[in-house]
Amino acid sequence: MNQTKRTRRPVVLQDAESYQQILDRLDRLEAVAAIKVGIAAVEEGRSKPARKALAVLQEKLGVSG
């Protein structure tokens, strides 16, 4: 089908408070998703103890702990 007319997109008006609530919920969902990825990594053995990871970083960056 050939469209020769411009397609109008709907406009949504929303008050600042409800928009902020949506942003807060999105932040929470993203945090939960990241936590789930981290838990899966630990369960699959794709993690290392924090002290070991920090030691590796310190050595790479040439800083002392």
C-alpha positions in Angstrom: 0.0 0.0 0.0 1.3 3.4 -0.9 0.9 6.2 1.7 0.8 9.6 0.2 -0.6 11.4 3.2 1.4 12.3 6.3 0.7 10.0 9.2 -0.3 11.8 12.3 1.2 10.6 15.5 -0.9 10.8 18.7 0.2 13.3 21.3 0.0 12.4 25.0 -0.3 15.0 27.7 0.6 14.0 31.1 1.2 15.8 34.4 4.8 16.0 35.8 4.0 13.8 38.8 2.6 10.9 36.9 5.4 11.1 34.4 7.9 11.0 37.3 6.1 7.9 38.6 6.6 6.2 35.3 10.3 7.1 35.3 10.7 5.8 38.9 9.0 2.5 37.9 11.3 2.2 34.9 14.3 2.7 37.1 13.1 0.0 39.5 12.4 -2.4 36.7 15.9 -1.8 35.2 17.5 -2.4 38.6 15.5 -5.6 39.1 16.6 -6.8 35.7 20.2 -6.1 36.5 20.0 -7.9 39.8 18.5 -10.9 38.0 21.4 -10.9 35.6 23.9 -10.8 38.5 22.2 -13.6 40.3 22.2 -15.8 37.2 25.9 -15.0 36.7 26.6 -16.2 40.2 24.5 -19.3 39.8 26.3 -20.1 36.6 29.7 -19.6 38.2 30.5 -16.5 36.1 31.6 -14.5 39.1 34.6 -14.1 41.4 35.0 -12.9 45.0 35.1 -9.1 45.3 38.6 -9.0 47.0 40.0 -11.0 44.1 38.4 -8.8 41.5 39.6 -5.6 43.2 43.2 -7.1 43.4 43.1 -7.7 39.7 41.9 -4.2 39.0 44.6 -2.7 41.3 47.3 -4.6 39.5 46.0 -3.6 36.1 45.8 0.1 37.1 49.0 0.1 39.1 47.4 1.3 42.3 47.9 0.1 45.8 45.1 -1.0 48.1 
